[in-house]
Structure formats: structure tokens, C-alpha cells
Amino acid sequence: MAPLSKRLHVALSFLRGATFFADIGCDHGYLPIEAIKTGVVSKAIASDNKLEPYIKAKSNIEISQLSHLIETRLKDGIEDLPPSVDAISILGMGGEVMVQILEKGSLEGISLLVLGPNSEAKQVRYFLEKNGYRIDDEAFIKDHGHYYQIIKAVKGTMHLDIQEATFGPLNIQRQSKEMLEFVNHEIDKLMKSLDNASEKSKKEIQAKISELRGVFR
């Protein structure tokens, strides 16, 4: 089995405190396998709605001799999870799709969420704020040339401003080099687009630049 990516290493560390977790969109099943092997959780579900990743995950779990501890599912979303599941991880999807998945299922017994939106992280954080979760930890990383945000949420309350919703309150406090690099890159792109923009567009771009600059502390 391939070694865990930096992104999955962070997700694994964020699962500490869970007992039985469901990995939605499990791909090759690496995260639940490693979570069981390292004793982070005692049981897991590896679920994917696409046949090829499901087959790969099932094969990897069988090779790892963990079929008795990791259930594989060819299924959509988080409906019909066993009531003893106390944590859910969803990684590698757009934030909008992630929110749709979370809205369709019950989160009543879910005390821990590990979420890694590829885009629209703002929507994910606003969903958490609205649905009784607070950010317990988070990371802004660069892995194989791509930037990722990974969020660990637990039951609780929080109130986010627009910068915190977009980049994360803890990420903004920590001012990691990866986050600052990403923000500066986005500002540079917007600055270059000003030359050919209409007056209306210029105002919108300048507002976005101002919003991004608000991340620097």
C-alpha cells in the first residue's frame, strides 16, 4: 500500500478521539486502513459511490486483513450509517457537494467531523457554524503542488467573520507559510486582472483584494 499523503496524515491526526468513523468517498481506503492499523479508531466504514474506488478499497482492506474491522460500502452519502458511528470524514470534494452530503443525512450522533474541501471551504465552515459545530483544529497545507484546507469540527458554537469562514480562524491565527503563499498568489492574480476589467468589475476585484488582505495579521 502506498504511504499516506500529507493531506491524509493530517486527516488521520484529526480523527483522534473517535471510535467508529465512516470515510465517505474513501477512494483506495487508505485512511480507514491506517486509522485501524495505528489504533486511532477501533472500527471504520469505507464508503464510495463509484464502483472502481469501491473495488480498490475493498481489495486493499482484504490485503491488509482488516475486513472484520472495516466495512466497505458502495453507497451515496451518509444515510443509513450505524448509530454507533461517532465520526465522519469527507475529503477531496468541493465544499458545495460536501455540504449537500452532510445536509442529506443525520448528524445526531456525530461528535467529530474531518472535512477537506477542495474548494468553497467558506460554505463548509458556515454549515458547521449553523449546525452546532465549532472548529477544534485545522490545517492549510500544500501537497504535490496543490493547496488543501482540512478542518476538524466538534460539537459546539462559533461565530465566523468572512475571512475566518474562507480561510479558518485557527489558520489565520497561525499564519502558516502555505496559507500566506496562497493568499499572495490570489492577490497577484487579481491585481493582474485589474488592467482589462470594466469599472464595475474593478470595484468587485478591489473588494476581493481587500478581503484577502484582511487575512494578514
Disulfide bonds with the S-S distance in Angstrom:
none
